[in-house]
Amino acid sequence: MATYEIIYDEIQDAYNWYSAINLFYQTNKLKDEDDLEIAKKIIGLNFSQAKEILIPFIRKRNKKISMSPKKFERIMRG
């Protein structure tokens, strides 16, 4: 069985959000109201400004969607 190490970086996650909205204009793909609200707040900001909004949002969102290692393993196995 393969071994995976998951490394999560919330700054990188924030940058992914920032770039999707400000560099690749992916707002139209968002369906969740909270996601749309955050996207509207960060449009046109530089990354430092957007990060101040995104980090608290990401932390709150991650708590809401937390996943146990066993659940992750089930998902990865298909």
N, C-alpha and C positions, 0 to 999 in steps of 0.2 A: 504494500500500500504506500502510496506517495505521501510525503509529509509536506505540509504547507505552513508557512509562517506568514501571518497577516500583519502587516504594518500599516497602521492608520495614522495619517498626519492631517490634523484638522486645518492647518494652514494651506496644505495642498488641496484639500477639499474645498476650502473657501476660494482658492484660486480657480479651481475647476468651475465653480459656480460663476465667478466673476467673468472668466473667459467665455463661458457658454453664453452669457447674457450680453456682454459688451464687445466681444470680438467675433463671435459666431452668430449672434442674433437669434438665439434659440428660444426666446420667450414664448413663441407660439406653440412650442411643444409641451409647455407646462400645463397641467390640468388641475393641480391642487391649489386651492385659494390662497393658502399661506405661501406657497412657492411663488405664485403670481405677485402677491403683495411685496415680497422681498425683492423679486426681480425688478419691479417698478421703482423700488427705493434705491437700487444700485446702478440703474441705467445712467450712463454718463459720468459716473464717479471714477476716480483712479483707484488702484487696488488698495492702497492704504485706507482710503475712506470707506470703500466697500467692505473691507475686512472687519472694520469696527461694527458693522451691521451684521455681517455674515457669521462671524464666530459665535455670538450668542444664539443666533437662529439655528446654526448647525448643532450646537451642544444640546439645545432643547429638542430638536428633531431627532437626534441620535438617542436620547433617553426614551423617546416615544417609540422608536423602532428597534430597540435593543434586541439582540439575538443571542441565544445560547450557543456555545460551540457545537453541541450535538445537532441543533437545528441547522447550523451552517453546514455541517458535515452531510446531513441528509440532502440539503439543496445541492451541494457540490457533486454528490453521487448521482443525482438525477432521479 
